[in-house]
Amino acid sequence: MTILIIIGAVTAALGLAGLGYCIREAVRIRKGGIPAEQSAAKLRALVAVNMAAVGVAFIGLGMVVAGLLL
């Protein structure tokens, strides 16, 4: 089950990288000096990416736990 742990760790790392991307983009949008309506629209679109990144990280951690239990 070592392969499951390795794949899970890589998947969790990808999820964390996605979260880092979301943070970086949100800061860029906030400091961009664009109008509030456009800023809010971009941040709403970023929420979907954020939720996907959290989901991927969660699945990766679940794979790691499953690999450890098996």
mmJSON file of the N, C-alpha and C atoms, coordinates in Angstrom:
{"data_MODEL":{"atom_site":{
"group_PDB":["ATOM","ATOM","ATOM","ATOM","ATOM","ATOM","ATOM","ATOM","ATOM","ATOM","ATOM","ATOM","ATOM","ATOM","ATOM","ATOM","ATOM","ATOM","ATOM","ATOM","ATOM","ATOM","ATOM","ATOM","ATOM","ATOM","ATOM","ATOM","ATOM","ATOM","ATOM","ATOM","ATOM","ATOM","ATOM","ATOM","ATOM","ATOM","ATOM","ATOM","ATOM","ATOM","ATOM","ATOM","ATOM","ATOM","ATOM","ATOM","ATOM","ATOM","ATOM","ATOM","ATOM","ATOM","ATOM","ATOM","ATOM","ATOM","ATOM","ATOM","ATOM","ATOM","ATOM","ATOM","ATOM","ATOM","ATOM","ATOM","ATOM","ATOM","ATOM","ATOM","ATOM","ATOM","ATOM","ATOM","ATOM","ATOM","ATOM","ATOM","ATOM","ATOM","ATOM","ATOM","ATOM","ATOM","ATOM","ATOM","ATOM","ATOM","ATOM","ATOM","ATOM","ATOM","ATOM","ATOM","ATOM","ATOM","ATOM","ATOM","ATOM","ATOM","ATOM","ATOM","ATOM","ATOM","ATOM","ATOM","ATOM","ATOM","ATOM","ATOM","ATOM","ATOM","ATOM","ATOM","ATOM","ATOM","ATOM","ATOM","ATOM","ATOM","ATOM","ATOM","ATOM","ATOM","ATOM","ATOM","ATOM","ATOM","ATOM","ATOM","ATOM","ATOM","ATOM","ATOM","ATOM","ATOM","ATOM","ATOM","ATOM","ATOM","ATOM","ATOM","ATOM","ATOM","ATOM","ATOM","ATOM","ATOM","ATOM","ATOM","ATOM","ATOM","ATOM","ATOM","ATOM","ATOM","ATOM","ATOM","ATOM","ATOM","ATOM","ATOM","ATOM","ATOM","ATOM","ATOM","ATOM","ATOM","ATOM","ATOM","ATOM","ATOM","ATOM","ATOM","ATOM","ATOM","ATOM","ATOM","ATOM","ATOM","ATOM","ATOM","ATOM","ATOM","ATOM","ATOM","ATOM","ATOM","ATOM","ATOM","ATOM","ATOM","ATOM","ATOM","ATOM","ATOM","ATOM","ATOM","ATOM","ATOM","ATOM","ATOM","ATOM","ATOM","ATOM","ATOM","ATOM","ATOM"],
"id":[1,2,3,4,5,6,7,8,9,10,11,12,13,14,15,16,17,18,19,20,21,22,23,24,25,26,27,28,29,30,31,32,33,34,35,36,37,38,39,40,41,42,43,44,45,46,47,48,49,50,51,52,53,54,55,56,57,58,59,60,61,62,63,64,65,66,67,68,69,70,71,72,73,74,75,76,77,78,79,80,81,82,83,84,85,86,87,88,89,90,91,92,93,94,95,96,97,98,99,100,101,102,103,104,105,106,107,108,109,110,111,112,113,114,115,116,117,118,119,120,121,122,123,124,125,126,127,128,129,130,131,132,133,134,135,136,137,138,139,140,141,142,143,144,145,146,147,148,149,150,151,152,153,154,155,156,157,158,159,160,161,162,163,164,165,166,167,168,169,170,171,172,173,174,175,176,177,178,179,180,181,182,183,184,185,186,187,188,189,190,191,192,193,194,195,196,197,198,199,200,201,202,203,204,205,206,207,208,209,210],
"type_symbol":["N","C","C","N","C","C","N","C","C","N","C","C","N","C","C","N","C","C","N","C","C","N","C","C","N","C","C","N","C","C","N","C","C","N","C","C","N","C","C","N","C","C","N","C","C","N","C","C","N","C","C","N","C","C","N","C","C","N","C","C","N","C","C","N","C","C","N","C","C","N","C","C","N","C","C","N","C","C","N","C","C","N","C","C","N","C","C","N","C","C","N","C","C","N","C","C","N","C","C","N","C","C","N","C","C","N","C","C","N","C","C","N","C","C","N","C","C","N","C","C","N","C","C","N","C","C","N","C","C","N","C","C","N","C","C","N","C","C","N","C","C","N","C","C","N","C","C","N","C","C","N","C","C","N","C","C","N","C","C","N","C","C","N","C","C","N","C","C","N","C","C","N","C","C","N","C","C","N","C","C","N","C","C","N","C","C","N","C","C","N","C","C","N","C","C","N","C","C","N","C","C","N","C","C","N","C","C","N","C","C"],
"label_atom_id":["N","CA","C","N","CA","C","N","CA","C","N","CA","C","N","CA","C","N","CA","C","N","CA","C","N","CA","C","N","CA","C","N","CA","C","N","CA","C","N","CA","C","N","CA","C","N","CA","C","N","CA","C","N","CA","C","N","CA","C","N","CA","C","N","CA","C","N","CA","C","N","CA","C","N","CA","C","N","CA","C","N","CA","C","N","CA","C","N","CA","C","N","CA","C","N","CA","C","N","CA","C","N","CA","C","N","CA","C","N","CA","C","N","CA","C","N","CA","C","N","CA","C","N","CA","C","N","CA","C","N","CA","C","N","CA","C","N","CA","C","N","CA","C","N","CA","C","N","CA","C","N","CA","C","N","CA","C","N","CA","C","N","CA","C","N","CA","C","N","CA","C","N","CA","C","N","CA","C","N","CA","C","N","CA","C","N","CA","C","N","CA","C","N","CA","C","N","CA","C","N","CA","C","N","CA","C","N","CA","C","N","CA","C","N","CA","C","N","CA","C","N","CA","C","N","CA","C","N","CA","C","N","CA","C","N","CA","C","N","CA","C","N","CA","C"],
"label_alt_id":[null,null,null,null,null,null,null,null,null,null,null,null,null,null,null,null,null,null,null,null,null,null,null,null,null,null,null,null,null,null,null,null,null,null,null,null,null,null,null,null,null,null,null,null,null,null,null,null,null,null,null,null,null,null,null,null,null,null,null,null,null,null,null,null,null,null,null,null,null,null,null,null,null,null,null,null,null,null,null,null,null,null,null,null,null,null,null,null,null,null,null,null,null,null,null,null,null,null,null,null,null,null,null,null,null,null,null,null,null,null,null,null,null,null,null,null,null,null,null,null,null,null,null,null,null,null,null,null,null,null,null,null,null,null,null,null,null,null,null,null,null,null,null,null,null,null,null,null,null,null,null,null,null,null,null,null,null,null,null,null,null,null,null,null,null,null,null,null,null,null,null,null,null,null,null,null,null,null,null,null,null,null,null,null,null,null,null,null,null,null,null,null,null,null,null,null,null,null,null,null,null,null,null,null,null,null,null,null,null,null],
"label_comp_id":["MET","MET","MET","THR","THR","THR","ILE","ILE","ILE","LEU","LEU","LEU","ILE","ILE","ILE","ILE","ILE","ILE","ILE","ILE","ILE","GLY","GLY","GLY","ALA","ALA","ALA","VAL","VAL","VAL","THR","THR","THR","ALA","ALA","ALA","ALA","ALA","ALA","LEU","LEU","LEU","GLY","GLY","GLY","LEU","LEU","LEU","ALA","ALA","ALA","GLY","GLY","GLY","LEU","LEU","LEU","GLY","GLY","GLY","TYR","TYR","TYR","CYS","CYS","CYS","ILE","ILE","ILE","ARG","ARG","ARG","GLU","GLU","GLU","ALA","ALA","ALA","VAL","VAL","VAL","ARG","ARG","ARG","ILE","ILE","ILE","ARG","ARG","ARG","LYS","LYS","LYS","GLY","GLY","GLY","GLY","GLY","GLY","ILE","ILE","ILE","PRO","PRO","PRO","ALA","ALA","ALA","GLU","GLU","GLU","GLN","GLN","GLN","SER","SER","SER","ALA","ALA","ALA","ALA","ALA","ALA","LYS","LYS","LYS","LEU","LEU","LEU","ARG","ARG","ARG","ALA","ALA","ALA","LEU","LEU","LEU","VAL","VAL","VAL","ALA","ALA","ALA","VAL","VAL","VAL","ASN","ASN","ASN","MET","MET","MET","ALA","ALA","ALA","ALA","ALA","ALA","VAL","VAL","VAL","GLY","GLY","GLY","VAL","VAL","VAL","ALA","ALA","ALA","PHE","PHE","PHE","ILE","ILE","ILE","GLY","GLY","GLY","LEU","LEU","LEU","GLY","GLY","GLY","MET","MET","MET","VAL","VAL","VAL","VAL","VAL","VAL","ALA","ALA","ALA","GLY","GLY","GLY","LEU","LEU","LEU","LEU","LEU","LEU","LEU","LEU","LEU"],
"label_asym_id":["A","A","A","A","A","A","A","A","A","A","A","A","A","A","A","A","A","A","A","A","A","A","A","A","A","A","A","A","A","A","A","A","A","A","A","A","A","A","A","A","A","A","A","A","A","A","A","A","A","A","A","A","A","A","A","A","A","A","A","A","A","A","A","A","A","A","A","A","A","A","A","A","A","A","A","A","A","A","A","A","A","A","A","A","A","A","A","A","A","A","A","A","A","A","A","A","A","A","A","A","A","A","A","A","A","A","A","A","A","A","A","A","A","A","A","A","A","A","A","A","A","A","A","A","A","A","A","A","A","A","A","A","A","A","A","A","A","A","A","A","A","A","A","A","A","A","A","A","A","A","A","A","A","A","A","A","A","A","A","A","A","A","A","A","A","A","A","A","A","A","A","A","A","A","A","A","A","A","A","A","A","A","A","A","A","A","A","A","A","A","A","A","A","A","A","A","A","A","A","A","A","A","A","A","A","A","A","A","A","A"],
"label_entity_id":["1","1","1","1","1","1","1","1","1","1","1","1","1","1","1","1","1","1","1","1","1","1","1","1","1","1","1","1","1","1","1","1","1","1","1","1","1","1","1","1","1","1","1","1","1","1","1","1","1","1","1","1","1","1","1","1","1","1","1","1","1","1","1","1","1","1","1","1","1","1","1","1","1","1","1","1","1","1","1","1","1","1","1","1","1","1","1","1","1","1","1","1","1","1","1","1","1","1","1","1","1","1","1","1","1","1","1","1","1","1","1","1","1","1","1","1","1","1","1","1","1","1","1","1","1","1","1","1","1","1","1","1","1","1","1","1","1","1","1","1","1","1","1","1","1","1","1","1","1","1","1","1","1","1","1","1","1","1","1","1","1","1","1","1","1","1","1","1","1","1","1","1","1","1","1","1","1","1","1","1","1","1","1","1","1","1","1","1","1","1","1","1","1","1","1","1","1","1","1","1","1","1","1","1","1","1","1","1","1","1"],
"label_seq_id":[1,1,1,2,2,2,3,3,3,4,4,4,5,5,5,6,6,6,7,7,7,8,8,8,9,9,9,10,10,10,11,11,11,12,12,12,13,13,13,14,14,14,15,15,15,16,16,16,17,17,17,18,18,18,19,19,19,20,20,20,21,21,21,22,22,22,23,23,23,24,24,24,25,25,25,26,26,26,27,27,27,28,28,28,29,29,29,30,30,30,31,31,31,32,32,32,33,33,33,34,34,34,35,35,35,36,36,36,37,37,37,38,38,38,39,39,39,40,40,40,41,41,41,42,42,42,43,43,43,44,44,44,45,45,45,46,46,46,47,47,47,48,48,48,49,49,49,50,50,50,51,51,51,52,52,52,53,53,53,54,54,54,55,55,55,56,56,56,57,57,57,58,58,58,59,59,59,60,60,60,61,61,61,62,62,62,63,63,63,64,64,64,65,65,65,66,66,66,67,67,67,68,68,68,69,69,69,70,70,70],
"pdbx_PDB_ins_code":[null,null,null,null,null,null,null,null,null,null,null,null,null,null,null,null,null,null,null,null,null,null,null,null,null,null,null,null,null,null,null,null,null,null,null,null,null,null,null,null,null,null,null,null,null,null,null,null,null,null,null,null,null,null,null,null,null,null,null,null,null,null,null,null,null,null,null,null,null,null,null,null,null,null,null,null,null,null,null,null,null,null,null,null,null,null,null,null,null,null,null,null,null,null,null,null,null,null,null,null,null,null,null,null,null,null,null,null,null,null,null,null,null,null,null,null,null,null,null,null,null,null,null,null,null,null,null,null,null,null,null,null,null,null,null,null,null,null,null,null,null,null,null,null,null,null,null,null,null,null,null,null,null,null,null,null,null,null,null,null,null,null,null,null,null,null,null,null,null,null,null,null,null,null,null,null,null,null,null,null,null,null,null,null,null,null,null,null,null,null,null,null,null,null,null,null,null,null,null,null,null,null,null,null,null,null,null,null,null,null],
"Cartn_x":[0.799,0.0,0.852,2.126,3.032,2.701,2.305,1.989,0.777,-0.185,-1.365,-0.972,-0.039,0.435,1.16,1.981,2.732,1.796,0.845,-0.107,-0.958,-1.361,-2.137,-1.358,-0.084,0.742,0.91,1.098,1.225,-0.088,-1.204,-2.51,-2.761,-2.431,-2.598,-1.702,-0.496,0.404,-0.146,-0.773,-1.396,-2.548,-3.314,-4.395,-3.873,-2.797,-2.205,-1.623,-1.076,-0.584,-1.746,-2.879,-4.066,-4.535,-4.453,-4.813,-3.85,-2.593,-1.613,-1.904,-2.307,-2.688,-3.875,-4.867,-6.057,-5.697,-4.842,-4.425,-3.694,-2.778,-1.998,-2.899,-3.856,-4.774,-5.687,-6.169,-7.051,-6.316,-5.083,-4.301,-4.065,-3.787,-3.563,-4.829,-5.97,-7.235,-7.535,-7.319,-7.606,-6.717,-5.463,-4.53,-4.482,-5.308,-5.257,-5.804,-6.617,-7.168,-8.273,-8.926,-10.02,-11.327,-12.359,-13.642,-14.193,-15.015,-15.527,-16.36,-17.134,-17.979,-17.134,-16.103,-15.222,-14.431,-13.998,-13.257,-14.12,-15.366,-16.272,-16.552,-16.696,-16.951,-15.76,-14.573,-13.37,-13.194,-13.492,-13.375,-14.423,-15.632,-16.649,-16.216,-15.578,-15.079,-13.942,-13.174,-12.055,-12.526,-13.738,-14.281,-14.405,-14.794,-14.907,-13.55,-12.533,-11.183,-10.734,-11.064,-10.701,-11.354,-12.64,-13.351,-12.792,-12.442,-11.846,-10.491,-9.698,-8.39,-8.542,-9.511,-9.757,-10.206,-11.052,-11.508,-10.378,-9.492,-8.352,-7.442,-7.191,-6.359,-7.016,-8.333,-9.056,-8.976,-9.152,-9.054,-7.642,-6.642,-5.257,-4.983,-5.474,-5.272,-6.035,-7.212,-7.958,-7.21,-6.556,-5.765,-4.594,-3.957,-2.843,-3.313,-4.434,-4.971,-5.36,-5.998,-6.365,-5.127,-4.079,-2.844,-2.192,-2.284,-1.714,-2.512,-3.836,-4.674,-4.578,-4.357,-4.247,-2.846],
"Cartn_y":[-1.19,0.0,1.268,1.087,2.234,3.141,2.528,3.334,4.227,3.732,4.535,5.739,5.531,6.637,7.681,7.217,8.146,8.927,8.241,8.929,9.903,9.511,10.392,11.627,11.451,12.594,13.574,13.037,13.9,14.64,13.927,14.547,15.642,15.363,16.371,17.584,17.35,18.454,19.299,18.655,19.405,20.26,19.706,20.477,21.681,21.492,22.614,23.655,23.205,24.15,24.957,24.312,25.023,26.061,25.734,26.71,27.897,27.618,28.701,29.597,28.996,29.766,30.671,30.127,30.912,32.099,31.885,32.973,34.049,33.617,34.568,35.378,34.713,35.406,36.362,35.955,36.823,38.093,37.95,39.132,40.022,39.414,40.189,40.934,40.284,40.922,42.08,41.873,42.92,44.157,43.92,45.036,45.571,45.004,45.365,46.728,47.289,48.599,48.578,47.447,47.359,47.706,48.038,48.387,47.259,47.632,46.674,45.575,45.912,44.901,43.829,44.26,43.302,42.485,43.144,42.448,41.376,41.712,40.738,39.579,39.845,38.772,37.826,38.388,37.55,36.727,37.318,36.578,35.464,35.722,34.663,33.5,33.798,32.734,31.963,32.658,32.027,31.076,31.282,30.402,28.975,28.807,27.464,26.772,27.505,26.939,26.575,27.426,27.175,25.889,25.734,24.533,23.271,23.372,22.235,21.87,22.868,22.617,21.962,22.428,21.813,20.368,20.123,18.756,17.832,18.309,17.495,17.198,18.189,17.972,16.968,17.066,16.142,14.712,14.548,13.211,12.653,13.497,13.045,12.613,13.367,12.984,11.707,11.548,10.308,9.112,9.299,8.213,7.85,8.864,8.595,7.804,8.218,7.515,6.089,5.91,4.565,3.696,4.267,3.521,3.142,4.022,3.712,2.636,2.668,1.679,0.292,0.279,-1.014,-1.529],
"Cartn_z":[0.0,0.0,0.0,-0.154,-0.199,-1.377,-2.494,-3.67,-3.413,-2.642,-2.301,-1.453,-0.545,0.296,-0.547,-1.472,-2.32,-3.222,-3.862,-4.742,-3.934,-2.735,-1.875,-1.462,-1.158,-0.769,-1.928,-3.127,-4.308,-4.56,-4.425,-4.63,-3.588,-2.342,-1.293,-1.561,-2.04,-2.358,-3.508,-4.485,-5.576,-5.063,-4.139,-3.536,-2.772,-2.043,-1.303,-2.252,-3.372,-4.375,-4.951,-5.145,-5.613,-4.614,-3.344,-2.308,-2.311,-2.517,-2.624,-3.82,-4.93,-6.109,-5.801,-5.098,-4.751,-3.871,-2.912,-2.024,-2.816,-3.675,-4.468,-5.406,-6.046,-6.951,-6.199,-5.034,-4.252,-3.827,-3.414,-3.024,-4.24,-5.391,-6.611,-7.027,-6.898,-7.259,-6.312,-5.027,-4.044,-4.234,-4.598,-4.75,-6.178,-7.069,-8.481,-8.813,-7.956,-8.234,-9.282,-9.453,-10.414,-9.696,-10.453,-9.816,-8.951,-7.992,-7.004,-7.649,-8.685,-9.321,-9.999,-10.714,-11.385,-10.376,-9.323,-8.28,-7.628,-7.324,-6.706,-7.643,-8.932,-9.905,-10.001,-10.021,-10.095,-8.82,-7.68,-6.421,-6.337,-6.865,-6.88,-7.766,-8.886,-9.762,-9.082,-8.27,-7.58,-6.479,-5.99,-4.953,-5.476,-6.736,-7.313,-7.363,-7.733,-7.768,-6.359,-5.409,-4.021,-3.51,-3.778,-3.321,-3.996,-5.262,-5.959,-5.342,-5.007,-4.399,-3.028,-2.252,-0.94,-1.121,-2.116,-2.381,-2.782,-3.633,-4.06,-2.873,-2.039,-0.856,0.09,0.236,1.097,0.566,-0.72,-1.32,-1.144,-1.33,-1.149,0.278,1.24,2.636,2.962,2.371,2.556,2.0,0.874,0.289,1.176,1.763,2.672,3.896,4.461,5.63,5.262,4.111,3.669,3.478,2.894,2.713,4.027,5.014,6.323,7.051,6.897,7.567,6.933,5.63,4.95,5.107],
"occupancy":[1.0,1.0,1.0,1.0,1.0,1.0,1.0,1.0,1.0,1.0,1.0,1.0,1.0,1.0,1.0,1.0,1.0,1.0,1.0,1.0,1.0,1.0,1.0,1.0,1.0,1.0,1.0,1.0,1.0,1.0,1.0,1.0,1.0,1.0,1.0,1.0,1.0,1.0,1.0,1.0,1.0,1.0,1.0,1.0,1.0,1.0,1.0,1.0,1.0,1.0,1.0,1.0,1.0,1.0,1.0,1.0,1.0,1.0,1.0,1.0,1.0,1.0,1.0,1.0,1.0,1.0,1.0,1.0,1.0,1.0,1.0,1.0,1.0,1.0,1.0,1.0,1.0,1.0,1.0,1.0,1.0,1.0,1.0,1.0,1.0,1.0,1.0,1.0,1.0,1.0,1.0,1.0,1.0,1.0,1.0,1.0,1.0,1.0,1.0,1.0,1.0,1.0,1.0,1.0,1.0,1.0,1.0,1.0,1.0,1.0,1.0,1.0,1.0,1.0,1.0,1.0,1.0,1.0,1.0,1.0,1.0,1.0,1.0,1.0,1.0,1.0,1.0,1.0,1.0,1.0,1.0,1.0,1.0,1.0,1.0,1.0,1.0,1.0,1.0,1.0,1.0,1.0,1.0,1.0,1.0,1.0,1.0,1.0,1.0,1.0,1.0,1.0,1.0,1.0,1.0,1.0,1.0,1.0,1.0,1.0,1.0,1.0,1.0,1.0,1.0,1.0,1.0,1.0,1.0,1.0,1.0,1.0,1.0,1.0,1.0,1.0,1.0,1.0,1.0,1.0,1.0,1.0,1.0,1.0,1.0,1.0,1.0,1.0,1.0,1.0,1.0,1.0,1.0,1.0,1.0,1.0,1.0,1.0,1.0,1.0,1.0,1.0,1.0,1.0,1.0,1.0,1.0,1.0,1.0,1.0],
"B_iso_or_equiv":[0.0,0.0,0.0,0.0,0.0,0.0,0.0,0.0,0.0,0.0,0.0,0.0,0.0,0.0,0.0,0.0,0.0,0.0,0.0,0.0,0.0,0.0,0.0,0.0,0.0,0.0,0.0,0.0,0.0,0.0,0.0,0.0,0.0,0.0,0.0,0.0,0.0,0.0,0.0,0.0,0.0,0.0,0.0,0.0,0.0,0.0,0.0,0.0,0.0,0.0,0.0,0.0,0.0,0.0,0.0,0.0,0.0,0.0,0.0,0.0,0.0,0.0,0.0,0.0,0.0,0.0,0.0,0.0,0.0,0.0,0.0,0.0,0.0,0.0,0.0,0.0,0.0,0.0,0.0,0.0,0.0,0.0,0.0,0.0,0.0,0.0,0.0,0.0,0.0,0.0,0.0,0.0,0.0,0.0,0.0,0.0,0.0,0.0,0.0,0.0,0.0,0.0,0.0,0.0,0.0,0.0,0.0,0.0,0.0,0.0,0.0,0.0,0.0,0.0,0.0,0.0,0.0,0.0,0.0,0.0,0.0,0.0,0.0,0.0,0.0,0.0,0.0,0.0,0.0,0.0,0.0,0.0,0.0,0.0,0.0,0.0,0.0,0.0,0.0,0.0,0.0,0.0,0.0,0.0,0.0,0.0,0.0,0.0,0.0,0.0,0.0,0.0,0.0,0.0,0.0,0.0,0.0,0.0,0.0,0.0,0.0,0.0,0.0,0.0,0.0,0.0,0.0,0.0,0.0,0.0,0.0,0.0,0.0,0.0,0.0,0.0,0.0,0.0,0.0,0.0,0.0,0.0,0.0,0.0,0.0,0.0,0.0,0.0,0.0,0.0,0.0,0.0,0.0,0.0,0.0,0.0,0.0,0.0,0.0,0.0,0.0,0.0,0.0,0.0,0.0,0.0,0.0,0.0,0.0,0.0],
"pdbx_formal_charge":[null,null,null,null,null,null,null,null,null,null,null,null,null,null,null,null,null,null,null,null,null,null,null,null,null,null,null,null,null,null,null,null,null,null,null,null,null,null,null,null,null,null,null,null,null,null,null,null,null,null,null,null,null,null,null,null,null,null,null,null,null,null,null,null,null,null,null,null,null,null,null,null,null,null,null,null,null,null,null,null,null,null,null,null,null,null,null,null,null,null,null,null,null,null,null,null,null,null,null,null,null,null,null,null,null,null,null,null,null,null,null,null,null,null,null,null,null,null,null,null,null,null,null,null,null,null,null,null,null,null,null,null,null,null,null,null,null,null,null,null,null,null,null,null,null,null,null,null,null,null,null,null,null,null,null,null,null,null,null,null,null,null,null,null,null,null,null,null,null,null,null,null,null,null,null,null,null,null,null,null,null,null,null,null,null,null,null,null,null,null,null,null,null,null,null,null,null,null,null,null,null,null,null,null,null,null,null,null,null,null],
"auth_seq_id":[1,1,1,2,2,2,3,3,3,4,4,4,5,5,5,6,6,6,7,7,7,8,8,8,9,9,9,10,10,10,11,11,11,12,12,12,13,13,13,14,14,14,15,15,15,16,16,16,17,17,17,18,18,18,19,19,19,20,20,20,21,21,21,22,22,22,23,23,23,24,24,24,25,25,25,26,26,26,27,27,27,28,28,28,29,29,29,30,30,30,31,31,31,32,32,32,33,33,33,34,34,34,35,35,35,36,36,36,37,37,37,38,38,38,39,39,39,40,40,40,41,41,41,42,42,42,43,43,43,44,44,44,45,45,45,46,46,46,47,47,47,48,48,48,49,49,49,50,50,50,51,51,51,52,52,52,53,53,53,54,54,54,55,55,55,56,56,56,57,57,57,58,58,58,59,59,59,60,60,60,61,61,61,62,62,62,63,63,63,64,64,64,65,65,65,66,66,66,67,67,67,68,68,68,69,69,69,70,70,70],
"auth_comp_id":["MET","MET","MET","THR","THR","THR","ILE","ILE","ILE","LEU","LEU","LEU","ILE","ILE","ILE","ILE","ILE","ILE","ILE","ILE","ILE","GLY","GLY","GLY","ALA","ALA","ALA","VAL","VAL","VAL","THR","THR","THR","ALA","ALA","ALA","ALA","ALA","ALA","LEU","LEU","LEU","GLY","GLY","GLY","LEU","LEU","LEU","ALA","ALA","ALA","GLY","GLY","GLY","LEU","LEU","LEU","GLY","GLY","GLY","TYR","TYR","TYR","CYS","CYS","CYS","ILE","ILE","ILE","ARG","ARG","ARG","GLU","GLU","GLU","ALA","ALA","ALA","VAL","VAL","VAL","ARG","ARG","ARG","ILE","ILE","ILE","ARG","ARG","ARG","LYS","LYS","LYS","GLY","GLY","GLY","GLY","GLY","GLY","ILE","ILE","ILE","PRO","PRO","PRO","ALA","ALA","ALA","GLU","GLU","GLU","GLN","GLN","GLN","SER","SER","SER","ALA","ALA","ALA","ALA","ALA","ALA","LYS","LYS","LYS","LEU","LEU","LEU","ARG","ARG","ARG","ALA","ALA","ALA","LEU","LEU","LEU","VAL","VAL","VAL","ALA","ALA","ALA","VAL","VAL","VAL","ASN","ASN","ASN","MET","MET","MET","ALA","ALA","ALA","ALA","ALA","ALA","VAL","VAL","VAL","GLY","GLY","GLY","VAL","VAL","VAL","ALA","ALA","ALA","PHE","PHE","PHE","ILE","ILE","ILE","GLY","GLY","GLY","LEU","LEU","LEU","GLY","GLY","GLY","MET","MET","MET","VAL","VAL","VAL","VAL","VAL","VAL","ALA","ALA","ALA","GLY","GLY","GLY","LEU","LEU","LEU","LEU","LEU","LEU","LEU","LEU","LEU"],
"auth_asym_id":["A","A","A","A","A","A","A","A","A","A","A","A","A","A","A","A","A","A","A","A","A","A","A","A","A","A","A","A","A","A","A","A","A","A","A","A","A","A","A","A","A","A","A","A","A","A","A","A","A","A","A","A","A","A","A","A","A","A","A","A","A","A","A","A","A","A","A","A","A","A","A","A","A","A","A","A","A","A","A","A","A","A","A","A","A","A","A","A","A","A","A","A","A","A","A","A","A","A","A","A","A","A","A","A","A","A","A","A","A","A","A","A","A","A","A","A","A","A","A","A","A","A","A","A","A","A","A","A","A","A","A","A","A","A","A","A","A","A","A","A","A","A","A","A","A","A","A","A","A","A","A","A","A","A","A","A","A","A","A","A","A","A","A","A","A","A","A","A","A","A","A","A","A","A","A","A","A","A","A","A","A","A","A","A","A","A","A","A","A","A","A","A","A","A","A","A","A","A","A","A","A","A","A","A","A","A","A","A","A","A"],
"auth_atom_id":["N","CA","C","N","CA","C","N","CA","C","N","CA","C","N","CA","C","N","CA","C","N","CA","C","N","CA","C","N","CA","C","N","CA","C","N","CA","C","N","CA","C","N","CA","C","N","CA","C","N","CA","C","N","CA","C","N","CA","C","N","CA","C","N","CA","C","N","CA","C","N","CA","C","N","CA","C","N","CA","C","N","CA","C","N","CA","C","N","CA","C","N","CA","C","N","CA","C","N","CA","C","N","CA","C","N","CA","C","N","CA","C","N","CA","C","N","CA","C","N","CA","C","N","CA","C","N","CA","C","N","CA","C","N","CA","C","N","CA","C","N","CA","C","N","CA","C","N","CA","C","N","CA","C","N","CA","C","N","CA","C","N","CA","C","N","CA","C","N","CA","C","N","CA","C","N","CA","C","N","CA","C","N","CA","C","N","CA","C","N","CA","C","N","CA","C","N","CA","C","N","CA","C","N","CA","C","N","CA","C","N","CA","C","N","CA","C","N","CA","C","N","CA","C","N","CA","C","N","CA","C","N","CA","C","N","CA","C","N","CA","C","N","CA","C"],
"pdbx_PDB_model_num":[1,1,1,1,1,1,1,1,1,1,1,1,1,1,1,1,1,1,1,1,1,1,1,1,1,1,1,1,1,1,1,1,1,1,1,1,1,1,1,1,1,1,1,1,1,1,1,1,1,1,1,1,1,1,1,1,1,1,1,1,1,1,1,1,1,1,1,1,1,1,1,1,1,1,1,1,1,1,1,1,1,1,1,1,1,1,1,1,1,1,1,1,1,1,1,1,1,1,1,1,1,1,1,1,1,1,1,1,1,1,1,1,1,1,1,1,1,1,1,1,1,1,1,1,1,1,1,1,1,1,1,1,1,1,1,1,1,1,1,1,1,1,1,1,1,1,1,1,1,1,1,1,1,1,1,1,1,1,1,1,1,1,1,1,1,1,1,1,1,1,1,1,1,1,1,1,1,1,1,1,1,1,1,1,1,1,1,1,1,1,1,1,1,1,1,1,1,1,1,1,1,1,1,1,1,1,1,1,1,1]
}}}
